[in-house]
Amino acid sequence: MVAEENSRGEAAPAATTSTSDTPIPLARSAASFQWELAASKFSMLLRTSVSVADENKIGVVPEGELRRVVDALHSSLGRALKGDAPSGGFPRVTLSHPAVFAEFRKVIGIPDAAFYASLALQSGRERSDMRSIPVSQASGKSRSSFFLSPDQHYIFKSAGVTEIRTLHRIAPSYVQHFRDHPHSLLPRYVAVVQLHMREHETIHFIVMCNALGGVRPIHWRYDIKGSTHQRLASQKERQKKHPVFKDQDWLRDGRQLVFSCADDPKDYSANAKHLSIASSRNGFVHALRKDADFLRRMLLIDYSLLVGVHECNSATAVSKVEQTPGLAALITPDAVTYVCLIDILTSYGMRKVCEHFFMGTLFGCRDISCQPPRVYSQRFMRFIDMISVVRERRYSAGTKAVGGEADLARPQEELSSGPLRLEETSDSIETTTVQSI
C-alpha cells in the first residue's frame, strides 16, 4: 500500500477513497507550450542516447489502489514542475521546497526541461505509464511504495513525515556538500512531491535518481552496510528476479572492488557533473570517506552502499559509461560497477539509541547494524577500505573480483569471519581521482 503521513510521522497505508481515476485536464498557456516543446526535444535525446537497459528495468503496471494513486500523481505532476498554480480541487500535486531542489538539480547537471521530459505525463496520454515495484519485488524491510518514471531514470519513494523532516533538515548542508564535492556518492534527491488525494490525505514522495538505471545490464546486486550481523540474503530474496545480496554474501562469494591503480591524478576534474570513477582506488575511498563524514555530522545511520555489477567479456568490454547525472561507476576492462549510497535519512534518535543499547549492549550483539553515527561511519569505511584493492595485488585462487581478474585482489584471510573491528583506518589519501565523462 502507498504510505501517507500519520500522527506518529511514520509511513502508513493510504485510505481507500472513491476519488475518480480521470486525469485532471491541464490548461495550456504559451509558457506551458514552450516547456513541452523543450521537453519533447530532451525526451527524444534521452530515448536515443541513455535508455536504461531492458535487463535493468523493473516494476509492473500498477493495479487497484496503486493505479489510482499513480494516475493522480502523474496527471498533476507536470503542472507542478512548471511552477503553475495548483488546481483548487483534488487530487493535486505540490512541490516541497522547490527552489532548493531546483538549485540542487542545477548543481548536479540536470536541466529543468530534461527533468520535466522524464517525469511529466506525455502529451496525448490519458493514463500514466509509470511502473510500480510490488512489495514482493522490493528488497529490505521498507513499508514504502516505489514508482518509476516512464524512462526509469527516476524513482518515487513514498515517505513518512519523519523522513521528510530529516531531508528538509539536512537540505542546505546536502546541497553545499555537492558543491564542495561534486563526485559525492550520496543519493541524488531531486524533488519532494506532495500528492493531495483529498483533504487530510496527503502522500509524500521523495524523487531520486535511479542509481542502477544504466545502459549496461546488471548481473549482480549487493547492499553493503559494513556489518555482518544478520546480513545474509534470505531464501525468499534469492528467488527474486533481481535479488539483492548483502555483506555476508559478498564475503562468502569472495567479491572485491578491484582498481587499476591506487592514484591517477589525470582522472580528477573539479567541475564534474556526470560521475565516473575510472580506475583509482584512493579516489573512490576518498569520495566515500567525505560522504561518511557528512552523514556522521548530520547524525545519520543505517545507510549502505548499493553495488550493481555488469560483468564484461571481450565482446562487451567498455572504456566509459553513459553521461547520466546520478550514475557513478567503477570502470575496468572486466566490469562496469555502478555504486551509490542509499537509505541515508535515518536519524540516530531516541528509538535508535534504545535499539543500540538493548541489542548491542544488553544482548551482546556487538556487530549489529545500529550503531552511533561515529562508530557506524568508521565501521562502514573500514569495510570499504578492506574490500577495495589495487589490481597488482595477488590473492588466493578461487575468489572473485568485481572489476578485475580472479587472481588480483587482497588475500582472502583479511576478510575472514568475525565482527569487523571499529578502529578508523589510518590511510592517508591526498589525491581524488574521480573524472567526468
Secondary structure as a PSIPRED ss2 file (coil, helix, strand):
# PSIPRED VFORMAT (PSIPRED V4.0)

   1 M C   1.000  0.000  0.000
   2 V C   1.000  0.000  0.000
   3 A E   0.000  0.000  1.000
   4 E E   0.000  0.000  1.000
   5 E C   1.000  0.000  0.000
   6 N C   1.000  0.000  0.000
   7 S C   1.000  0.000  0.000
   8 R C   1.000  0.000  0.000
   9 G C   1.000  0.000  0.000
  10 E C   1.000  0.000  0.000
  11 A C   1.000  0.000  0.000
  12 A E   0.000  0.000  1.000
  13 P E   0.000  0.000  1.000
  14 A C   1.000  0.000  0.000
  15 A C   1.000  0.000  0.000
  16 T C   1.000  0.000  0.000
  17 T C   1.000  0.000  0.000
  18 S C   1.000  0.000  0.000
  19 T C   1.000  0.000  0.000
  20 S C   1.000  0.000  0.000
  21 D C   1.000  0.000  0.000
  22 T C   1.000  0.000  0.000
  23 P C   1.000  0.000  0.000
  24 I C   1.000  0.000  0.000
  25 P C   1.000  0.000  0.000
  26 L C   1.000  0.000  0.000
  27 A C   1.000  0.000  0.000
  28 R C   1.000  0.000  0.000
  29 S C   1.000  0.000  0.000
  30 A H   0.000  1.000  0.000
  31 A H   0.000  1.000  0.000
  32 S H   0.000  1.000  0.000
  33 F H   0.000  1.000  0.000
  34 Q H   0.000  1.000  0.000
  35 W H   0.000  1.000  0.000
  36 E H   0.000  1.000  0.000
  37 L H   0.000  1.000  0.000
  38 A H   0.000  1.000  0.000
  39 A H   0.000  1.000  0.000
  40 S H   0.000  1.000  0.000
  41 K H   0.000  1.000  0.000
  42 F H   0.000  1.000  0.000
  43 S H   0.000  1.000  0.000
  44 M H   0.000  1.000  0.000
  45 L H   0.000  1.000  0.000
  46 L H   0.000  1.000  0.000
  47 R H   0.000  1.000  0.000
  48 T H   0.000  1.000  0.000
  49 S H   0.000  1.000  0.000
  50 V C   1.000  0.000  0.000
  51 S C   1.000  0.000  0.000
  52 V C   1.000  0.000  0.000
  53 A C   1.000  0.000  0.000
  54 D H   0.000  1.000  0.000
  55 E H   0.000  1.000  0.000
  56 N H   0.000  1.000  0.000
  57 K C   1.000  0.000  0.000
  58 I C   1.000  0.000  0.000
  59 G C   1.000  0.000  0.000
  60 V E   0.000  0.000  1.000
  61 V C   1.000  0.000  0.000
  62 P C   1.000  0.000  0.000
  63 E C   1.000  0.000  0.000
  64 G H   0.000  1.000  0.000
  65 E H   0.000  1.000  0.000
  66 L H   0.000  1.000  0.000
  67 R H   0.000  1.000  0.000
  68 R H   0.000  1.000  0.000
  69 V H   0.000  1.000  0.000
  70 V H   0.000  1.000  0.000
  71 D H   0.000  1.000  0.000
  72 A H   0.000  1.000  0.000
  73 L H   0.000  1.000  0.000
  74 H H   0.000  1.000  0.000
  75 S H   0.000  1.000  0.000
  76 S H   0.000  1.000  0.000
  77 L H   0.000  1.000  0.000
  78 G H   0.000  1.000  0.000
  79 R H   0.000  1.000  0.000
  80 A H   0.000  1.000  0.000
  81 L H   0.000  1.000  0.000
  82 K C   1.000  0.000  0.000
  83 G C   1.000  0.000  0.000
  84 D C   1.000  0.000  0.000
  85 A C   1.000  0.000  0.000
  86 P C   1.000  0.000  0.000
  87 S C   1.000  0.000  0.000
  88 G C   1.000  0.000  0.000
  89 G C   1.000  0.000  0.000
  90 F C   1.000  0.000  0.000
  91 P C   1.000  0.000  0.000
  92 R E   0.000  0.000  1.000
  93 V E   0.000  0.000  1.000
  94 T E   0.000  0.000  1.000
  95 L E   0.000  0.000  1.000
  96 S C   1.000  0.000  0.000
  97 H C   1.000  0.000  0.000
  98 P H   0.000  1.000  0.000
  99 A H   0.000  1.000  0.000
 100 V H   0.000  1.000  0.000
 101 F H   0.000  1.000  0.000
 102 A H   0.000  1.000  0.000
 103 E H   0.000  1.000  0.000
 104 F H   0.000  1.000  0.000
 105 R H   0.000  1.000  0.000
 106 K H   0.000  1.000  0.000
 107 V H   0.000  1.000  0.000
 108 I C   1.000  0.000  0.000
 109 G C   1.000  0.000  0.000
 110 I C   1.000  0.000  0.000
 111 P C   1.000  0.000  0.000
 112 D H   0.000  1.000  0.000
 113 A H   0.000  1.000  0.000
 114 A H   0.000  1.000  0.000
 115 F H   0.000  1.000  0.000
 116 Y H   0.000  1.000  0.000
 117 A H   0.000  1.000  0.000
 118 S H   0.000  1.000  0.000
 119 L H   0.000  1.000  0.000
 120 A C   1.000  0.000  0.000
 121 L C   1.000  0.000  0.000
 122 Q C   1.000  0.000  0.000
 123 S C   1.000  0.000  0.000
 124 G C   1.000  0.000  0.000
 125 R C   1.000  0.000  0.000
 126 E C   1.000  0.000  0.000
 127 R C   1.000  0.000  0.000
 128 S C   1.000  0.000  0.000
 129 D C   1.000  0.000  0.000
 130 M C   1.000  0.000  0.000
 131 R E   0.000  0.000  1.000
 132 S E   0.000  0.000  1.000
 133 I E   0.000  0.000  1.000
 134 P C   1.000  0.000  0.000
 135 V C   1.000  0.000  0.000
 136 S C   1.000  0.000  0.000
 137 Q C   1.000  0.000  0.000
 138 A C   1.000  0.000  0.000
 139 S C   1.000  0.000  0.000
 140 G C   1.000  0.000  0.000
 141 K C   1.000  0.000  0.000
 142 S C   1.000  0.000  0.000
 143 R C   1.000  0.000  0.000
 144 S C   1.000  0.000  0.000
 145 S C   1.000  0.000  0.000
 146 F E   0.000  0.000  1.000
 147 F E   0.000  0.000  1.000
 148 L E   0.000  0.000  1.000
 149 S C   1.000  0.000  0.000
 150 P C   1.000  0.000  0.000
 151 D C   1.000  0.000  0.000
 152 Q C   1.000  0.000  0.000
 153 H C   1.000  0.000  0.000
 154 Y E   0.000  0.000  1.000
 155 I E   0.000  0.000  1.000
 156 F E   0.000  0.000  1.000
 157 K E   0.000  0.000  1.000
 158 S E   0.000  0.000  1.000
 159 A E   0.000  0.000  1.000
 160 G C   1.000  0.000  0.000
 161 V H   0.000  1.000  0.000
 162 T H   0.000  1.000  0.000
 163 E H   0.000  1.000  0.000
 164 I H   0.000  1.000  0.000
 165 R H   0.000  1.000  0.000
 166 T H   0.000  1.000  0.000
 167 L H   0.000  1.000  0.000
 168 H H   0.000  1.000  0.000
 169 R H   0.000  1.000  0.000
 170 I H   0.000  1.000  0.000
 171 A H   0.000  1.000  0.000
 172 P H   0.000  1.000  0.000
 173 S H   0.000  1.000  0.000
 174 Y H   0.000  1.000  0.000
 175 V H   0.000  1.000  0.000
 176 Q H   0.000  1.000  0.000
 177 H H   0.000  1.000  0.000
 178 F H   0.000  1.000  0.000
 179 R H   0.000  1.000  0.000
 180 D H   0.000  1.000  0.000
 181 H C   1.000  0.000  0.000
 182 P C   1.000  0.000  0.000
 183 H C   1.000  0.000  0.000
 184 S C   1.000  0.000  0.000
 185 L C   1.000  0.000  0.000
 186 L C   1.000  0.000  0.000
 187 P C   1.000  0.000  0.000
 188 R C   1.000  0.000  0.000
 189 Y E   0.000  0.000  1.000
 190 V E   0.000  0.000  1.000
 191 A E   0.000  0.000  1.000
 192 V E   0.000  0.000  1.000
 193 V E   0.000  0.000  1.000
 194 Q E   0.000  0.000  1.000
 195 L E   0.000  0.000  1.000
 196 H E   0.000  0.000  1.000
 197 M E   0.000  0.000  1.000
 198 R E   0.000  0.000  1.000
 199 E C   1.000  0.000  0.000
 200 H C   1.000  0.000  0.000
 201 E E   0.000  0.000  1.000
 202 T E   0.000  0.000  1.000
 203 I E   0.000  0.000  1.000
 204 H E   0.000  0.000  1.000
 205 F E   0.000  0.000  1.000
 206 I E   0.000  0.000  1.000
 207 V E   0.000  0.000  1.000
 208 M E   0.000  0.000  1.000
 209 C E   0.000  0.000  1.000
 210 N C   1.000  0.000  0.000
 211 A C   1.000  0.000  0.000
 212 L C   1.000  0.000  0.000
 213 G C   1.000  0.000  0.000
 214 G C   1.000  0.000  0.000
 215 V C   1.000  0.000  0.000
 216 R C   1.000  0.000  0.000
 217 P C   1.000  0.000  0.000
 218 I C   1.000  0.000  0.000
 219 H C   1.000  0.000  0.000
 220 W E   0.000  0.000  1.000
 221 R E   0.000  0.000  1.000
 222 Y E   0.000  0.000  1.000
 223 D E   0.000  0.000  1.000
 224 I E   0.000  0.000  1.000
 225 K C   1.000  0.000  0.000
 226 G C   1.000  0.000  0.000
 227 S C   1.000  0.000  0.000
 228 T C   1.000  0.000  0.000
 229 H C   1.000  0.000  0.000
 230 Q C   1.000  0.000  0.000
 231 R C   1.000  0.000  0.000
 232 L C   1.000  0.000  0.000
 233 A C   1.000  0.000  0.000
 234 S C   1.000  0.000  0.000
 235 Q H   0.000  1.000  0.000
 236 K H   0.000  1.000  0.000
 237 E H   0.000  1.000  0.000
 238 R H   0.000  1.000  0.000
 239 Q C   1.000  0.000  0.000
 240 K C   1.000  0.000  0.000
 241 K C   1.000  0.000  0.000
 242 H C   1.000  0.000  0.000
 243 P C   1.000  0.000  0.000
 244 V C   1.000  0.000  0.000
 245 F E   0.000  0.000  1.000
 246 K C   1.000  0.000  0.000
 247 D H   0.000  1.000  0.000
 248 Q H   0.000  1.000  0.000
 249 D H   0.000  1.000  0.000
 250 W H   0.000  1.000  0.000
 251 L H   0.000  1.000  0.000
 252 R H   0.000  1.000  0.000
 253 D C   1.000  0.000  0.000
 254 G C   1.000  0.000  0.000
 255 R C   1.000  0.000  0.000
 256 Q C   1.000  0.000  0.000
 257 L E   0.000  0.000  1.000
 258 V E   0.000  0.000  1.000
 259 F E   0.000  0.000  1.000
 260 S C   1.000  0.000  0.000
 261 C E   0.000  0.000  1.000
 262 A C   1.000  0.000  0.000
 263 D C   1.000  0.000  0.000
 264 D C   1.000  0.000  0.000
 265 P H   0.000  1.000  0.000
 266 K H   0.000  1.000  0.000
 267 D H   0.000  1.000  0.000
 268 Y C   1.000  0.000  0.000
 269 S C   1.000  0.000  0.000
 270 A C   1.000  0.000  0.000
 271 N C   1.000  0.000  0.000
 272 A C   1.000  0.000  0.000
 273 K C   1.000  0.000  0.000
 274 H C   1.000  0.000  0.000
 275 L E   0.000  0.000  1.000
 276 S E   0.000  0.000  1.000
 277 I E   0.000  0.000  1.000
 278 A C   1.000  0.000  0.000
 279 S C   1.000  0.000  0.000
 280 S E   0.000  0.000  1.000
 281 R H   0.000  1.000  0.000
 282 N H   0.000  1.000  0.000
 283 G H   0.000  1.000  0.000
 284 F H   0.000  1.000  0.000
 285 V H   0.000  1.000  0.000
 286 H H   0.000  1.000  0.000
 287 A H   0.000  1.000  0.000
 288 L H   0.000  1.000  0.000
 289 R H   0.000  1.000  0.000
 290 K H   0.000  1.000  0.000
 291 D H   0.000  1.000  0.000
 292 A H   0.000  1.000  0.000
 293 D H   0.000  1.000  0.000
 294 F H   0.000  1.000  0.000
 295 L H   0.000  1.000  0.000
 296 R H   0.000  1.000  0.000
 297 R H   0.000  1.000  0.000
 298 M C   1.000  0.000  0.000
 299 L C   1.000  0.000  0.000
 300 L E   0.000  0.000  1.000
 301 I E   0.000  0.000  1.000
 302 D C   1.000  0.000  0.000
 303 Y C   1.000  0.000  0.000
 304 S E   0.000  0.000  1.000
 305 L E   0.000  0.000  1.000
 306 L E   0.000  0.000  1.000
 307 V E   0.000  0.000  1.000
 308 G E   0.000  0.000  1.000
 309 V E   0.000  0.000  1.000
 310 H E   0.000  0.000  1.000
 311 E E   0.000  0.000  1.000
 312 C C   1.000  0.000  0.000
 313 N C   1.000  0.000  0.000
 314 S C   1.000  0.000  0.000
 315 A C   1.000  0.000  0.000
 316 T C   1.000  0.000  0.000
 317 A C   1.000  0.000  0.000
 318 V C   1.000  0.000  0.000
 319 S C   1.000  0.000  0.000
 320 K C   1.000  0.000  0.000
 321 V C   1.000  0.000  0.000
 322 E C   1.000  0.000  0.000
 323 Q C   1.000  0.000  0.000
 324 T C   1.000  0.000  0.000
 325 P C   1.000  0.000  0.000
 326 G C   1.000  0.000  0.000
 327 L C   1.000  0.000  0.000
 328 A C   1.000  0.000  0.000
 329 A E   0.000  0.000  1.000
 330 L E   0.000  0.000  1.000
 331 I E   0.000  0.000  1.000
 332 T E   0.000  0.000  1.000
 333 P C   1.000  0.000  0.000
 334 D C   1.000  0.000  0.000
 335 A E   0.000  0.000  1.000
 336 V E   0.000  0.000  1.000
 337 T E   0.000  0.000  1.000
 338 Y E   0.000  0.000  1.000
 339 V E   0.000  0.000  1.000
 340 C E   0.000  0.000  1.000
 341 L E   0.000  0.000  1.000
 342 I E   0.000  0.000  1.000
 343 D C   1.000  0.000  0.000
 344 I C   1.000  0.000  0.000
 345 L C   1.000  0.000  0.000
 346 T E   0.000  0.000  1.000
 347 S E   0.000  0.000  1.000
 348 Y C   1.000  0.000  0.000
 349 G C   1.000  0.000  0.000
 350 M H   0.000  1.000  0.000
 351 R H   0.000  1.000  0.000
 352 K H   0.000  1.000  0.000
 353 V H   0.000  1.000  0.000
 354 C H   0.000  1.000  0.000
 355 E H   0.000  1.000  0.000
 356 H H   0.000  1.000  0.000
 357 F H   0.000  1.000  0.000
 358 F H   0.000  1.000  0.000
 359 M H   0.000  1.000  0.000
 360 G H   0.000  1.000  0.000
 361 T H   0.000  1.000  0.000
 362 L H   0.000  1.000  0.000
 363 F C   1.000  0.000  0.000
 364 G C   1.000  0.000  0.000
 365 C C   1.000  0.000  0.000
 366 R C   1.000  0.000  0.000
 367 D C   1.000  0.000  0.000
 368 I C   1.000  0.000  0.000
 369 S C   1.000  0.000  0.000
 370 C C   1.000  0.000  0.000
 371 Q C   1.000  0.000  0.000
 372 P C   1.000  0.000  0.000
 373 P H   0.000  1.000  0.000
 374 R H   0.000  1.000  0.000
 375 V H   0.000  1.000  0.000
 376 Y H   0.000  1.000  0.000
 377 S H   0.000  1.000  0.000
 378 Q H   0.000  1.000  0.000
 379 R H   0.000  1.000  0.000
 380 F H   0.000  1.000  0.000
 381 M H   0.000  1.000  0.000
 382 R H   0.000  1.000  0.000
 383 F H   0.000  1.000  0.000
 384 I H   0.000  1.000  0.000
 385 D H   0.000  1.000  0.000
 386 M H   0.000  1.000  0.000
 387 I H   0.000  1.000  0.000
 388 S E   0.000  0.000  1.000
 389 V E   0.000  0.000  1.000
 390 V E   0.000  0.000  1.000
 391 R C   1.000  0.000  0.000
 392 E C   1.000  0.000  0.000
 393 R C   1.000  0.000  0.000
 394 R C   1.000  0.000  0.000
 395 Y C   1.000  0.000  0.000
 396 S C   1.000  0.000  0.000
 397 A C   1.000  0.000  0.000
 398 G C   1.000  0.000  0.000
 399 T C   1.000  0.000  0.000
 400 K C   1.000  0.000  0.000
 401 A C   1.000  0.000  0.000
 402 V E   0.000  0.000  1.000
 403 G C   1.000  0.000  0.000
 404 G C   1.000  0.000  0.000
 405 E C   1.000  0.000  0.000
 406 A C   1.000  0.000  0.000
 407 D C   1.000  0.000  0.000
 408 L C   1.000  0.000  0.000
 409 A C   1.000  0.000  0.000
 410 R C   1.000  0.000  0.000
 411 P C   1.000  0.000  0.000
 412 Q H   0.000  1.000  0.000
 413 E H   0.000  1.000  0.000
 414 E H   0.000  1.000  0.000
 415 L H   0.000  1.000  0.000
 416 S C   1.000  0.000  0.000
 417 S C   1.000  0.000  0.000
 418 G C   1.000  0.000  0.000
 419 P C   1.000  0.000  0.000
 420 L C   1.000  0.000  0.000
 421 R C   1.000  0.000  0.000
 422 L C   1.000  0.000  0.000
 423 E C   1.000  0.000  0.000
 424 E C   1.000  0.000  0.000
 425 T C   1.000  0.000  0.000
 426 S C   1.000  0.000  0.000
 427 D C   1.000  0.000  0.000
 428 S C   1.000  0.000  0.000
 429 I C   1.000  0.000  0.000
 430 E C   1.000  0.000  0.000
 431 T C   1.000  0.000  0.000
 432 T C   1.000  0.000  0.000
 433 T C   1.000  0.000  0.000
 434 V C   1.000  0.000  0.000
 435 Q E   0.000  0.000  1.000
 436 S E   0.000  0.000  1.000
 437 I C   1.000  0.000  0.000
